[in-house]
């Protein structure tokens, strides 16, 4: 099972679609203690690491190093680039079949999910 935390940019319909899957454990950034929907990127990163979750975001800060608290941790990141929720959901389900939350963190995996990636 892939365990995800959705950044503030990923919510609403995407959250609903992913939460409906029995192969995904999904929580929103709103669940990050003290952060609410405006949680700092570094806080989201730490929350993901501490709770064994992969960050799902469209925020480049999670892949350019800006969100990294510089403590040698990595949660694994899935970054989508377009708001096609059907395509993003399909890509995440493919990722879930190929890897685990633990493997993504251990190997510092960062997936970029462009529309059409799984077509």
DRENVEXMI-316995 format. One record per residue (C-alpha): residue in three letters; x, y, z. Coordinates in pm, 1 decimal. Layout:
N
<site type="ALA" xx="X" yy="Y" zz="Z"/>
...
***
This chain:
119
<site type="UNK" xx="0.0" yy="0.0" zz="0.0"/>
<site type="UNK" xx="128.5" yy="342.3" zz="-96.1"/>
<site type="UNK" xx="93.2" yy="597.4" zz="182.0"/>
<site type="UNK" xx="53.7" yy="955.8" zz="58.4"/>
<site type="UNK" xx="29.1" yy="1304.0" zz="204.3"/>
<site type="UNK" xx="-117.5" yy="1554.7" zz="-38.9"/>
<site type="UNK" xx="37.2" yy="1901.1" zz="-41.7"/>
<site type="UNK" xx="-186.6" yy="2208.7" zz="-29.7"/>
<site type="UNK" xx="-203.2" yy="2217.2" zz="-411.1"/>
<site type="UNK" xx="-344.6" yy="1862.6" zz="-423.5"/>
<site type="UNK" xx="-684.9" yy="1840.8" zz="-267.3"/>
<site type="UNK" xx="-1053.3" yy="1840.1" zz="-342.9"/>
<site type="UNK" xx="-1140.1" yy="1609.7" zz="-629.0"/>
<site type="UNK" xx="-792.9" yy="1450.0" zz="-642.0"/>
<site type="UNK" xx="-810.1" yy="1371.5" zz="-269.8"/>
<site type="UNK" xx="-1155.1" yy="1216.0" zz="-316.9"/>
<site type="UNK" xx="-1041.9" yy="1002.4" zz="-611.9"/>
<site type="UNK" xx="-730.4" yy="873.8" zz="-436.4"/>
<site type="UNK" xx="-908.7" yy="815.1" zz="-105.5"/>
<site type="UNK" xx="-1157.1" yy="590.8" zz="-284.5"/>
<site type="UNK" xx="-878.3" yy="344.0" zz="-370.3"/>
<site type="UNK" xx="-830.4" yy="51.7" zz="-134.8"/>
<site type="UNK" xx="-462.1" yy="36.5" zz="-240.4"/>
<site type="UNK" xx="-377.2" yy="386.7" zz="-119.0"/>
<site type="UNK" xx="-360.3" yy="540.9" zz="227.7"/>
<site type="UNK" xx="-418.6" yy="911.6" zz="169.4"/>
<site type="UNK" xx="-410.1" yy="1211.5" zz="397.7"/>
<site type="UNK" xx="-420.5" yy="1582.0" zz="324.1"/>
<site type="UNK" xx="-173.4" yy="1849.3" zz="431.8"/>
<site type="UNK" xx="-459.7" yy="1968.9" zz="651.3"/>
<site type="UNK" xx="-377.1" yy="1667.7" zz="869.0"/>
<site type="UNK" xx="-24.5" yy="1798.0" zz="930.8"/>
<site type="UNK" xx="-19.2" yy="1903.6" zz="1295.2"/>
<site type="UNK" xx="-39.9" yy="2279.3" zz="1334.0"/>
<site type="UNK" xx="-9.8" yy="2343.5" zz="962.8"/>
<site type="UNK" xx="-355.4" yy="2334.3" zz="824.0"/>
<site type="UNK" xx="-392.5" yy="2405.0" zz="455.6"/>
<site type="UNK" xx="-99.5" yy="2649.9" zz="466.3"/>
<site type="UNK" xx="161.3" yy="2417.1" zz="614.9"/>
<site type="UNK" xx="518.4" yy="2513.7" zz="533.7"/>
<site type="UNK" xx="684.4" yy="2287.7" zz="272.3"/>
<site type="UNK" xx="953.3" yy="2185.7" zz="520.0"/>
<site type="UNK" xx="685.4" yy="2088.6" zz="775.1"/>
<site type="UNK" xx="508.7" yy="1877.5" zz="511.6"/>
<site type="UNK" xx="844.1" yy="1711.8" zz="427.0"/>
<site type="UNK" xx="913.3" yy="1631.3" zz="792.8"/>
<site type="UNK" xx="557.4" yy="1506.8" zz="847.1"/>
<site type="UNK" xx="593.8" yy="1276.6" zz="546.3"/>
<site type="UNK" xx="925.3" yy="1137.2" zz="673.3"/>
<site type="UNK" xx="805.7" yy="1093.8" zz="1032.7"/>
<site type="UNK" xx="482.6" yy="924.1" zz="923.6"/>
<site type="UNK" xx="623.7" yy="713.6" zz="637.6"/>
<site type="UNK" xx="435.6" yy="895.3" zz="362.9"/>
<site type="UNK" xx="521.0" yy="1000.9" zz="9.3"/>
<site type="UNK" xx="450.1" yy="1365.2" zz="-76.4"/>
<site type="UNK" xx="210.9" yy="1422.4" zz="-367.5"/>
<site type="UNK" xx="243.0" yy="1775.9" zz="-500.0"/>
<site type="UNK" xx="272.3" yy="2000.4" zz="-802.1"/>
<site type="UNK" xx="514.2" yy="2224.5" zz="-609.5"/>
<site type="UNK" xx="864.4" yy="2222.4" zz="-759.1"/>
<site type="UNK" xx="1013.3" yy="2296.6" zz="-414.6"/>
<site type="UNK" xx="980.7" yy="1929.4" zz="-326.9"/>
<site type="UNK" xx="1211.5" yy="1829.7" zz="-612.6"/>
<site type="UNK" xx="1450.4" yy="2126.7" zz="-634.2"/>
<site type="UNK" xx="1565.5" yy="2090.0" zz="-272.5"/>
<site type="UNK" xx="1389.0" yy="2398.1" zz="-133.5"/>
<site type="UNK" xx="1153.8" yy="2195.5" zz="87.5"/>
<site type="UNK" xx="1427.1" yy="1964.2" zz="216.4"/>
<site type="UNK" xx="1511.1" yy="2044.4" zz="580.1"/>
<site type="UNK" xx="1876.0" yy="1943.4" zz="511.2"/>
<site type="UNK" xx="1871.0" yy="1660.5" zz="762.3"/>
<site type="UNK" xx="1947.3" yy="1380.6" zz="514.8"/>
<site type="UNK" xx="1586.9" yy="1259.9" zz="512.0"/>
<site type="UNK" xx="1370.1" yy="1199.3" zz="207.7"/>
<site type="UNK" xx="1004.8" yy="1092.8" zz="199.1"/>
<site type="UNK" xx="978.1" yy="1013.1" zz="-171.4"/>
<site type="UNK" xx="793.2" yy="1259.1" zz="-393.4"/>
<site type="UNK" xx="538.4" yy="1231.8" zz="-670.5"/>
<site type="UNK" xx="503.7" yy="1559.8" zz="-858.6"/>
<site type="UNK" xx="226.1" yy="1608.9" zz="-1109.6"/>
<site type="UNK" xx="249.4" yy="1884.5" zz="-1368.0"/>
<site type="UNK" xx="-107.2" yy="1915.4" zz="-1497.0"/>
<site type="UNK" xx="-450.0" yy="1908.6" zz="-1337.4"/>
<site type="UNK" xx="-587.0" yy="1605.1" zz="-1521.0"/>
<site type="UNK" xx="-708.0" yy="1407.5" zz="-1217.2"/>
<site type="UNK" xx="-790.0" yy="1095.9" zz="-1419.1"/>
<site type="UNK" xx="-434.4" yy="1082.7" zz="-1556.0"/>
<site type="UNK" xx="-276.1" yy="1162.0" zz="-1218.6"/>
<site type="UNK" xx="-485.0" yy="897.7" zz="-1041.3"/>
<site type="UNK" xx="-398.5" yy="638.0" zz="-1305.8"/>
<site type="UNK" xx="-27.1" yy="720.9" zz="-1276.4"/>
<site type="UNK" xx="-31.9" yy="692.8" zz="-897.0"/>
<site type="UNK" xx="-203.7" yy="355.2" zz="-918.6"/>
<site type="UNK" xx="73.9" yy="242.5" zz="-1157.0"/>
<site type="UNK" xx="338.4" yy="368.9" zz="-915.2"/>
<site type="UNK" xx="167.2" yy="183.1" zz="-629.5"/>
<site type="UNK" xx="193.9" yy="-142.5" zz="-824.6"/>
<site type="UNK" xx="565.0" yy="-82.3" zz="-893.0"/>
<site type="UNK" xx="703.1" yy="31.6" zz="-557.9"/>
<site type="UNK" xx="633.2" yy="91.2" zz="-190.4"/>
<site type="UNK" xx="640.5" yy="394.9" zz="33.7"/>
<site type="UNK" xx="949.7" yy="257.2" zz="207.3"/>
<site type="UNK" xx="1136.6" yy="195.1" zz="-119.9"/>
<site type="UNK" xx="1060.3" yy="545.8" zz="-241.1"/>
<site type="UNK" xx="1197.1" yy="700.3" zz="78.9"/>
<site type="UNK" xx="1500.5" yy="473.4" zz="102.1"/>
<site type="UNK" xx="1598.1" yy="533.8" zz="-260.3"/>
<site type="UNK" xx="1497.8" yy="901.8" zz="-259.7"/>
<site type="UNK" xx="1262.4" yy="841.5" zz="-551.0"/>
<site type="UNK" xx="1101.9" yy="1139.6" zz="-718.6"/>
<site type="UNK" xx="843.8" yy="1070.5" zz="-989.0"/>
<site type="UNK" xx="722.4" yy="1339.3" zz="-1225.1"/>
<site type="UNK" xx="376.9" yy="1261.4" zz="-1360.7"/>
<site type="UNK" xx="299.5" yy="1449.1" zz="-1682.2"/>
<site type="UNK" xx="-37.4" yy="1402.1" zz="-1847.2"/>
<site type="UNK" xx="-24.9" yy="1103.7" zz="-2078.2"/>
<site type="UNK" xx="247.7" yy="932.3" zz="-1878.1"/>
<site type="UNK" xx="57.3" yy="603.2" zz="-1850.1"/>
<site type="UNK" xx="-126.6" yy="608.1" zz="-2184.5"/>
***
